[in-house]
Amino acid sequence: MAMPERELFGIRREEDLDLLLREPSCNLLVIGGGIHGAAFARLAALNGWKTILLERDDYASATSSRSSKMAHGGLRYLEMFDFQQVFEGIRAREGLFVSAPHLVKPREFMIPVPKGEHLLRWKLAVGLRLYDLFVRKQERRHRWVPARQQRIPLFENRVLKGAFIYYDGLMNDARLVLENILSARRQGALCFNYAEVRQVKQTGGGKVRVEWADRISGKSYETEAAVVVNCAGPWVAEACGTLSAPLSRKIRYSQGTHLLFRRPWNGPALFLPMEGKARYYFVWPHFAGTLVGTTEREIQAPVSQDPFPMKDEIEEVLHRLERDLPGSGLNRERLHYVFAGVRTLPLRGSRKGTVCLSRKHLWIRNGSILSLVGGKFTTAAWTVFEGIKKAAPIVGVSSPRPFRDLPLPGAVGLSEAEASFRKEGERRGISPSILDRAVARLGSRAGDLSGREAAMEVIGGTLLRGEIESAIQEDQAERLEDLMWRRLDLEYADGAGLDLLPEIAKALGKAKPELDPEKEIQNYRDRIGRLWELMGKEL
């Protein structure tokens, strides 16, 4: 049963570490602060389990902030006859529309079909009809639009038979992770970013002893758990030392690259086949322009902590856009940001390329350690419920509840809080676009800013001071990069938010006097410089 919510604003990291020192044992210890680790910690805490989560870097700093930012059923999985994945994906997507409407929104997608491509049209028609079987809402079912009945933008110079229209979702991936963490903490879980696991040992009594270090203070800790859940993503085989090392034989890795252009995308998102490859790529709207992706390339371990795109992957996407959408304005001159993420794929005996491997996850148990290999972002709630049912007998508790569609913090009382926040913003003469962005990031939590005078101050014509304060005081931002990228979304902006660095670094330094603001600024500039170099730009 969910516990009374804990008030977190202003709670310092040291206070939570002191709580841990007083009670250094728990039912469940989660390793990894991506979407699966965050969702697992939240679900365990909602079920009343004493829960701790440790993330080596920042929450969502790896794959979970480098996704395609789509909440989708997985239309292409129908080609693999993976109906269970599609069913779970669509149901999970619909659940996210309910539990996080400020972060996950339905979007129209279009698949153009050239004349003469009879097999492609037939395959898509069959696939989309199957897709519709899992969709509850009539208005989200697909339709066929003949070219003779409706102009199809960007394809005037190509001979089209028509286009299929269907619906999926777009999301803010990092914010979804952060809201799962926030919800877990409000329910009593102790969650720490920059907490590196050093050693994991199974004890004679069936417990697991975890030795770890706080990378902020440098102090070491030891925690005992009834069960350890290893959600370390691409590092799942390393997270528990020798106890997880055998997992390396069950994993393959795939890197995908996305490109972001400084051009608004106002039409439906596009789902386009990749000629010569058994896969597709997407073109869809992003708050900072138009996002295009993804490539797929198998890579080998060890996986970089901060993977960067490869130049030939960037060129591949630019070449496809030049050929497929020559009048779109999506070109090298308007390219302003790139990112790459690594997928972890379970190996089930197949030696096919990674594009053909199932995205279906695996839960693997070794004593009191439960490890997750693979998993899709959209279906994280389903995946972790499967995992917590496996963990329950080890912990020695009754069957857990799923809490699947329970609203995340920013969705609670959203309509009323948003109306109040916008009213206060209008009274102060704040630009609607600034208010829009705050609501898109914080949801109903934006309403909390209205009651604090300084919180409604506009910074750099872009955001509110209260958004920075909330990111530090509630969302556990510890470094400047945490703020610029995963909390405030400024890294995606044209110019990467470089003009706001002094003001934001000053606010962070005030809250965390042990930090060197100039060093934080230089670290961020160095990272952006590397990304810009890949695009042929200078800082």
C-alpha positions as CSV (number, residue, x, y, z in Angstrom):
1,M,0.0,0.0,0.0
2,A,1.2,3.5,-0.9
3,M,2.6,5.4,2.1
4,P,1.8,9.1,2.9
5,E,3.8,11.3,0.6
6,R,7.1,12.8,1.9
7,E,7.7,16.5,1.4
8,L,11.0,16.8,-0.5
9,F,11.6,20.5,-1.4
10,G,14.7,21.6,0.4
11,I,15.7,18.1,1.7
12,R,19.5,18.0,1.4
13,R,21.3,14.9,0.1
14,E,23.2,14.7,3.5
15,E,19.8,14.3,5.3
16,D,18.9,11.2,3.2
17,L,22.4,9.8,3.7
18,D,22.0,10.2,7.4
19,L,18.7,8.3,7.2
20,L,20.5,5.5,5.4
21,L,23.3,5.4,8.1
22,R,20.7,5.0,10.8
23,E,19.0,2.1,8.9
24,P,21.5,0.5,6.5
25,S,19.2,-2.3,5.4
26,C,16.3,-2.5,3.0
27,N,13.9,-4.9,1.2
28,L,15.1,-3.9,-2.2
29,L,18.2,-2.1,-3.6
30,V,18.0,-1.0,-7.3
31,I,21.2,-0.4,-9.3
32,G,20.6,2.0,-12.1
33,G,18.6,5.2,-12.5
34,G,17.3,4.9,-16.0
35,I,13.6,4.4,-16.7
36,H,13.5,0.8,-15.6
37,G,15.4,1.4,-12.3
38,A,13.4,4.5,-11.6
39,A,10.1,2.7,-12.3
40,F,11.1,-0.3,-10.3
41,A,12.0,1.9,-7.3
42,R,8.7,3.7,-7.6
43,L,6.6,0.5,-7.8
44,A,8.4,-1.0,-4.9
45,A,7.9,2.1,-2.7
46,L,4.2,2.3,-3.7
47,N,3.9,-1.3,-2.5
48,G,5.4,-0.3,0.9
49,W,8.8,-1.9,0.4
50,K,11.8,-0.2,2.0
51,T,13.7,0.8,-1.2
52,I,17.1,2.3,-2.1
53,L,18.2,3.2,-5.6
54,L,21.8,3.9,-6.6
55,E,22.8,5.5,-9.9
56,R,26.5,5.9,-10.8
57,D,26.1,9.1,-12.8
58,D,22.9,11.2,-13.1
59,Y,19.4,9.8,-13.5
60,A,18.6,9.2,-17.2
61,S,22.2,10.1,-18.2
62,A,22.6,7.2,-20.5
63,T,20.1,5.4,-22.8
64,S,17.0,6.9,-21.1
65,S,17.7,10.4,-22.2
66,R,18.9,9.4,-25.7
67,S,15.9,7.5,-26.9
68,S,13.8,8.3,-30.0
69,K,11.4,10.1,-27.6
70,M,8.4,8.1,-28.8
71,A,5.9,6.3,-26.6
72,H,4.9,3.7,-29.2
73,G,3.5,0.3,-29.7
74,G,6.2,-0.9,-32.0
75,L,4.6,-1.1,-35.4
76,R,7.6,-2.7,-37.0
77,Y,7.5,-5.5,-34.4
78,L,4.5,-6.9,-36.3
79,E,6.9,-7.9,-39.1
80,M,8.6,-10.2,-36.5
81,F,5.1,-11.5,-35.5
82,D,5.8,-10.2,-32.0
83,F,2.2,-9.5,-31.2
84,Q,2.7,-9.6,-27.4
85,Q,5.2,-6.8,-27.6
86,V,2.8,-4.7,-29.7
87,F,-0.1,-5.4,-27.4
88,E,2.0,-4.4,-24.3
89,G,3.4,-1.4,-26.1
90,I,0.0,0.1,-27.1
91,R,-1.5,-0.6,-23.7
92,A,1.5,1.0,-22.0
93,R,1.4,4.0,-24.4
94,E,-2.2,4.5,-23.5
95,G,-1.3,4.3,-19.8
96,L,1.3,7.0,-20.2
97,F,-1.2,9.3,-21.9
98,V,-3.2,9.0,-18.6
99,S,-0.3,9.0,-16.0
100,A,1.8,11.7,-17.6
101,P,-0.2,13.8,-20.0
102,H,2.2,16.7,-19.7
103,L,5.1,14.6,-20.8
104,V,3.5,12.1,-23.2
105,K,1.1,13.3,-26.0
106,P,-0.6,11.5,-28.9
107,R,0.7,12.4,-32.3
108,E,-0.4,11.7,-35.9
109,F,2.1,9.7,-38.0
110,M,2.1,9.4,-41.7
111,I,3.6,6.6,-43.9
112,P,3.7,7.7,-47.6
113,V,3.3,4.9,-50.2
114,P,4.7,5.4,-53.7
115,K,2.7,4.2,-56.7
116,G,3.6,0.7,-57.8
117,E,4.6,-0.4,-54.2
118,H,1.7,-2.9,-54.0
119,L,3.5,-5.2,-51.6
120,L,4.5,-2.4,-49.3
121,R,0.9,-1.1,-49.2
122,W,-0.5,-4.5,-48.5
123,K,2.0,-5.2,-45.7
124,L,1.3,-1.9,-44.1
125,A,-2.5,-2.3,-44.4
126,V,-2.3,-5.7,-42.7
127,G,0.1,-4.4,-40.0
128,L,-2.0,-1.3,-39.2
129,R,-5.2,-3.3,-39.0
130,L,-3.5,-5.6,-36.5
131,Y,-2.2,-2.5,-34.7
132,D,-5.8,-1.2,-34.5
133,L,-6.9,-4.4,-32.7
134,F,-5.0,-3.3,-29.7
135,V,-6.2,0.3,-29.7
136,R,-9.2,1.1,-27.5
137,K,-10.0,4.6,-28.8
138,Q,-11.7,4.8,-32.2
139,E,-10.1,8.2,-33.1
140,R,-6.6,6.7,-32.8
141,R,-7.2,4.0,-35.4
142,H,-5.5,4.2,-38.8
143,R,-6.9,5.5,-42.1
144,W,-5.8,5.5,-45.7
145,V,-5.6,8.9,-47.5
146,P,-5.5,8.5,-51.4
147,A,-3.2,11.1,-53.0
148,R,-6.0,12.2,-55.4
149,Q,-8.1,13.3,-52.4
150,Q,-5.6,15.2,-50.4
151,R,-2.3,17.0,-51.0
152,I,0.5,15.3,-49.1
153,P,3.0,17.9,-48.0
154,L,6.7,17.5,-49.0
155,F,5.9,14.8,-51.5
156,E,4.5,16.9,-54.4
157,N,7.4,15.9,-56.7
158,R,7.0,12.2,-56.0
159,V,4.4,9.9,-57.5
160,L,2.4,8.6,-54.5
161,K,-0.5,6.3,-54.3
162,G,-1.4,7.8,-51.0
163,A,-0.5,7.6,-47.3
164,F,-1.4,5.8,-44.2
165,I,-2.2,7.8,-41.1
166,Y,-1.9,6.3,-37.6
167,Y,-1.2,7.4,-34.1
168,D,1.6,7.0,-31.6
169,G,3.0,9.2,-28.8
170,L,5.9,11.6,-28.3
171,M,7.5,12.1,-24.9
172,N,10.1,13.8,-22.8
173,D,12.1,10.8,-21.9
174,A,14.4,12.3,-19.2
175,R,11.6,14.0,-17.4
176,L,9.6,10.8,-17.2
177,V,12.6,9.2,-15.5
178,L,12.9,12.1,-13.1
179,E,9.2,12.0,-12.2
180,N,9.4,8.3,-11.4
181,I,12.4,9.1,-9.1
182,L,10.5,11.9,-7.5
183,S,7.4,9.7,-7.0
184,A,9.6,6.9,-5.5
185,R,11.2,9.4,-3.1
186,R,7.9,10.9,-2.0
187,Q,6.8,7.3,-1.1
188,G,9.9,6.9,1.1
189,A,12.5,5.4,-1.2
190,L,16.0,6.8,-0.8
191,C,17.4,7.5,-4.3
192,F,20.9,8.8,-4.9
193,N,22.5,9.8,-8.2
194,Y,26.3,9.9,-8.3
195,A,26.4,6.8,-6.1
196,E,28.8,4.2,-7.5
197,V,28.5,0.5,-6.6
198,R,32.0,-0.9,-5.8
199,Q,31.2,-4.5,-4.7
200,V,28.2,-6.8,-4.4
201,K,28.3,-9.9,-2.2
202,Q,25.8,-12.6,-1.4
203,T,25.8,-13.4,2.3
204,G,25.2,-16.8,4.0
205,G,21.8,-15.7,5.1
206,G,20.5,-15.1,1.6
207,K,20.9,-11.3,1.9
208,V,23.0,-9.2,-0.4
209,R,25.7,-6.8,0.9
210,V,26.4,-3.8,-1.4
211,E,29.4,-1.5,-0.9
212,W,29.2,1.8,-2.6
213,A,30.6,5.3,-2.7
214,D,29.0,8.7,-2.7
215,R,30.8,10.4,-5.6
216,I,29.8,13.9,-4.3
217,S,31.3,13.6,-0.8
218,G,33.7,10.8,-1.4
219,K,32.3,8.8,1.6
220,S,31.8,5.0,1.5
221,Y,28.7,3.1,2.6
222,E,27.6,-0.5,3.1
223,T,23.9,-1.5,2.6
224,E,22.3,-4.9,3.1
225,A,19.3,-5.8,0.9
226,A,16.9,-8.8,0.7
227,V,17.1,-8.5,-3.1
228,V,19.2,-6.5,-5.5
229,V,17.6,-5.5,-8.8
230,N,20.2,-4.8,-11.5
231,C,18.8,-2.3,-14.0
232,A,22.2,-0.9,-15.1
233,G,21.3,-1.0,-18.8
234,P,24.4,-1.4,-21.1
235,W,26.5,-2.0,-17.9
236,V,24.2,-4.7,-16.5
237,A,27.0,-7.3,-16.9
238,E,29.4,-5.1,-14.9
239,A,27.2,-3.7,-12.2
240,C,27.5,-6.6,-9.7
241,G,31.1,-7.6,-10.5
242,T,31.6,-11.4,-10.8
243,L,28.0,-12.1,-9.9
244,S,26.7,-10.4,-13.0
245,A,29.7,-11.0,-15.3
246,P,28.2,-14.2,-17.0
247,L,25.5,-11.9,-18.4
248,S,28.0,-10.6,-21.0
249,R,27.4,-13.8,-23.0
250,K,23.7,-13.0,-23.3
251,I,24.0,-9.4,-24.6
252,R,24.5,-7.5,-27.8
253,Y,24.6,-3.8,-28.2
254,S,23.3,-1.4,-30.8
255,Q,24.0,2.3,-31.1
256,G,21.5,4.7,-32.7
257,T,22.0,8.3,-33.7
258,H,19.5,11.2,-33.9
259,L,19.8,14.6,-35.5
260,L,18.0,17.7,-34.4
261,F,17.3,20.6,-36.9
262,R,16.4,24.2,-36.2
263,R,13.2,24.0,-38.2
264,P,9.7,23.6,-36.8
265,W,7.8,20.5,-37.9
266,N,4.1,21.3,-38.1
267,G,2.7,18.4,-40.0
268,P,2.3,14.7,-39.1
269,A,5.4,12.8,-38.0
270,L,6.8,10.7,-40.8
271,F,7.6,7.0,-40.8
272,L,9.9,6.3,-43.7
273,P,11.4,3.0,-45.0
274,M,15.1,2.9,-45.3
275,E,15.9,1.8,-48.8
276,G,18.2,-1.2,-48.8
277,K,17.7,-1.9,-45.1
278,A,15.1,-3.9,-43.3
279,R,14.1,-1.0,-41.1
280,Y,12.6,2.5,-41.0
281,Y,13.5,6.0,-39.8
282,F,11.3,8.8,-38.4
283,V,10.9,12.6,-38.8
284,W,8.9,14.2,-36.0
285,P,8.4,17.4,-34.1
286,H,10.6,18.3,-31.1
287,F,10.2,21.4,-28.9
288,A,13.6,22.6,-30.3
289,G,12.9,21.9,-34.0
290,T,12.7,18.7,-35.9
291,L,14.1,15.4,-34.8
292,V,15.2,12.7,-37.2
293,G,16.4,9.2,-36.5
294,T,17.5,6.6,-35.9
295,T,20.5,4.7,-37.3
296,E,21.4,1.3,-36.0
297,R,24.9,-0.1,-35.7
298,E,26.1,-3.0,-33.6
299,I,28.9,-2.0,-31.2
300,Q,31.0,-4.1,-28.8
301,A,31.6,-3.8,-25.1
302,P,32.9,-1.9,-23.2
303,V,30.2,0.7,-23.8
304,S,31.2,4.4,-23.4
305,Q,29.6,6.3,-20.4
306,D,28.8,9.1,-22.8
307,P,28.5,7.7,-26.3
308,F,28.8,10.2,-29.2
309,P,27.5,9.8,-32.7
310,M,29.8,8.7,-35.4
311,K,30.4,11.0,-38.3
312,D,29.3,8.5,-40.9
313,E,26.0,7.9,-39.1
314,I,25.4,11.7,-39.3
315,E,26.2,11.6,-43.0
316,E,23.9,8.6,-43.5
317,V,20.9,10.5,-42.1
318,L,21.7,13.7,-44.0
319,H,22.0,11.7,-47.2
320,R,18.6,10.0,-46.7
321,L,16.9,13.3,-46.0
322,E,18.4,14.9,-49.1
323,R,17.0,12.0,-51.2
324,D,13.7,11.5,-49.5
325,L,12.7,15.0,-48.4
326,P,14.7,17.4,-50.6
327,G,12.3,20.4,-50.0
328,S,12.0,20.0,-46.2
329,G,14.8,22.3,-45.1
330,L,16.3,19.5,-43.1
331,N,19.9,19.9,-44.2
332,R,23.4,20.4,-42.9
333,E,23.0,24.2,-42.5
334,R,20.1,23.8,-40.1
335,L,21.5,20.9,-38.1
336,H,22.2,22.1,-34.6
337,Y,22.4,19.1,-32.3
338,V,23.1,15.3,-32.4
339,F,23.0,12.6,-29.9
340,A,23.6,8.8,-29.7
341,G,22.2,6.1,-27.4
342,V,23.0,2.5,-26.8
343,R,20.4,-0.3,-26.8
344,T,20.9,-3.5,-24.8
345,L,19.5,-6.5,-26.7
346,P,19.1,-10.0,-25.1
347,L,20.8,-12.7,-27.1
348,R,18.5,-15.7,-27.6
349,G,20.7,-17.8,-29.8
350,S,20.2,-15.7,-33.0
351,R,23.3,-14.5,-34.9
352,K,21.2,-12.2,-37.1
353,G,22.0,-8.5,-37.2
354,T,20.8,-6.4,-34.3
355,V,18.0,-4.9,-36.4
356,C,16.4,-8.3,-36.5
357,L,16.8,-9.1,-32.8
358,S,13.7,-9.0,-30.6
359,R,13.4,-6.0,-28.2
360,K,11.8,-8.4,-25.7
361,H,13.6,-8.2,-22.3
362,L,14.9,-10.9,-20.1
363,W,14.8,-11.1,-16.3
364,I,17.7,-13.3,-15.0
365,R,18.0,-14.4,-11.4
366,N,21.3,-15.3,-9.6
367,G,20.5,-16.0,-5.9
368,S,19.1,-12.8,-4.5
369,I,20.1,-10.7,-7.5
370,L,17.6,-10.1,-10.3
371,S,19.1,-8.6,-13.5
372,L,17.2,-7.0,-16.4
373,V,18.6,-7.4,-19.9
374,G,17.0,-5.2,-22.5
375,G,13.6,-3.6,-22.3
376,K,11.7,-0.9,-24.1
377,F,11.1,2.6,-22.6
378,T,7.4,2.6,-23.4
379,T,6.7,-0.7,-21.6
380,A,8.8,0.0,-18.5
381,A,5.8,-0.2,-16.2
382,W,4.9,-3.6,-17.5
383,T,8.5,-4.8,-17.4
384,V,9.1,-3.8,-13.8
385,F,5.8,-5.3,-12.6
386,E,7.0,-8.6,-14.1
387,G,10.2,-8.1,-12.2
388,I,8.7,-7.2,-8.9
389,K,6.6,-10.3,-9.0
390,K,9.8,-12.3,-9.3
391,A,11.4,-10.3,-6.4
392,A,8.4,-10.7,-4.0
393,P,9.1,-14.3,-2.9
394,I,12.8,-13.4,-2.3
395,V,11.8,-10.5,-0.1
396,G,9.1,-12.6,1.5
397,V,6.1,-10.4,0.9
398,S,2.7,-10.9,-0.6
399,S,1.9,-10.3,-4.3
400,P,2.5,-6.6,-5.3
401,R,0.0,-4.3,-7.0
402,P,0.9,-2.8,-10.4
403,F,-0.2,0.8,-9.9
404,R,0.2,1.1,-13.7
405,D,-1.9,4.2,-14.5
406,L,-1.4,6.0,-11.2
407,P,-0.6,9.7,-12.1
408,L,3.0,10.8,-11.8
409,P,3.6,13.9,-9.6
410,G,3.3,16.4,-12.5
411,A,-0.1,14.9,-13.6
412,V,-1.8,15.3,-10.2
413,G,-4.4,18.1,-10.3
414,L,-2.9,19.2,-13.7
415,S,-5.8,21.2,-15.1
416,E,-6.4,23.3,-11.9
417,A,-2.7,23.9,-11.2
418,E,-2.0,24.8,-14.9
419,A,-4.9,27.3,-14.9
420,S,-3.7,29.0,-11.7
421,F,-0.1,29.1,-12.9
422,R,-1.0,30.6,-16.3
423,K,-3.2,33.2,-14.6
424,E,-0.4,34.3,-12.3
425,G,2.1,34.3,-15.3
426,E,-0.3,36.5,-17.3
427,R,-0.7,38.9,-14.4
428,R,3.1,39.3,-14.3
429,G,3.3,39.8,-18.1
430,I,5.3,36.6,-18.7
431,S,5.4,35.3,-22.3
432,P,3.0,32.4,-23.0
433,S,5.9,30.5,-24.6
434,I,7.8,30.5,-21.3
435,L,4.7,29.4,-19.4
436,D,4.1,26.6,-22.0
437,R,7.6,25.3,-21.5
438,A,7.4,25.3,-17.7
439,V,4.1,23.3,-17.8
440,A,5.5,20.9,-20.4
441,R,8.4,20.1,-18.1
442,L,6.8,20.3,-14.7
443,G,3.1,19.8,-15.2
444,S,1.1,20.6,-12.1
445,R,4.3,21.2,-10.2
446,A,4.6,24.5,-12.1
447,G,1.7,25.7,-9.9
448,D,4.1,25.5,-6.9
449,L,6.1,28.3,-8.5
450,S,3.2,30.8,-8.3
451,G,3.4,31.1,-4.6
452,R,7.1,32.0,-4.5
453,E,7.8,35.6,-5.6
454,A,11.4,35.0,-6.8
455,A,10.4,31.7,-8.5
456,M,8.4,33.6,-11.2
457,E,11.4,35.7,-12.3
458,V,12.2,35.2,-15.9
459,I,15.9,34.2,-16.7
460,G,17.3,35.1,-20.1
461,G,13.9,35.3,-21.7
462,T,13.7,31.5,-21.6
463,L,12.7,30.0,-18.3
464,L,11.7,30.8,-14.7
465,R,14.0,31.0,-11.8
466,G,11.8,28.6,-9.9
467,E,12.4,25.9,-12.6
468,I,16.1,26.0,-11.7
469,E,15.3,25.9,-7.9
470,S,13.0,23.0,-8.4
471,A,15.6,21.1,-10.4
472,I,18.1,21.5,-7.6
473,Q,15.9,21.2,-4.6
474,E,13.5,18.5,-5.7
475,D,15.0,16.8,-8.8
476,Q,18.5,16.3,-7.3
477,A,20.5,18.2,-10.0
478,E,24.1,18.0,-8.7
479,R,26.1,19.2,-11.8
480,L,25.6,21.9,-14.3
481,E,25.1,19.3,-17.1
482,D,22.3,17.8,-15.0
483,L,20.5,21.2,-15.2
484,M,21.3,22.1,-18.8
485,W,20.4,18.7,-20.4
486,R,18.1,16.6,-18.3
487,R,16.2,19.1,-16.1
488,L,15.8,22.2,-18.2
489,D,16.2,20.8,-21.8
490,L,18.5,23.7,-22.7
491,E,21.2,21.5,-24.3
492,Y,18.7,20.7,-27.1
493,A,18.2,24.4,-27.9
494,D,19.9,26.2,-30.8
495,G,23.0,27.5,-29.1
496,A,22.8,24.8,-26.4
497,G,21.9,27.4,-23.8
498,L,25.5,28.8,-23.6
499,D,24.3,32.3,-23.0
500,L,22.5,31.2,-19.9
501,L,25.5,29.4,-18.4
502,P,26.7,32.1,-16.0
503,E,23.2,32.7,-14.4
504,I,22.4,29.0,-14.0
505,A,25.9,28.1,-12.7
506,K,25.5,30.9,-10.2
507,A,22.2,29.5,-8.9
508,L,23.8,26.0,-8.7
509,G,26.8,27.3,-6.9
510,K,24.7,29.1,-4.4
511,A,22.9,25.9,-3.5
512,K,26.0,23.8,-3.6
513,P,29.0,26.0,-2.5
514,E,31.4,23.1,-2.8
515,L,31.2,23.3,-6.6
516,D,33.4,25.4,-8.7
517,P,31.1,27.2,-11.1
518,E,33.8,28.1,-13.6
519,K,34.9,24.4,-13.8
520,E,31.3,23.3,-14.3
521,I,30.9,25.9,-17.1
522,Q,34.1,24.7,-18.8
523,N,33.1,21.0,-18.5
524,Y,29.7,21.8,-20.2
525,R,31.3,23.9,-22.9
526,D,33.9,21.1,-23.6
527,R,31.1,18.6,-24.1
528,I,29.1,20.9,-26.4
529,G,32.3,21.7,-28.3
530,R,32.8,18.0,-29.1
531,L,29.2,17.7,-30.4
532,W,29.6,20.8,-32.5
533,E,32.8,19.5,-34.0
534,L,31.0,16.4,-35.2
535,M,28.6,18.7,-37.1
536,G,31.4,20.9,-38.5
537,K,30.6,23.8,-36.2
538,E,32.8,25.9,-34.0
539,L,32.0,26.8,-30.4
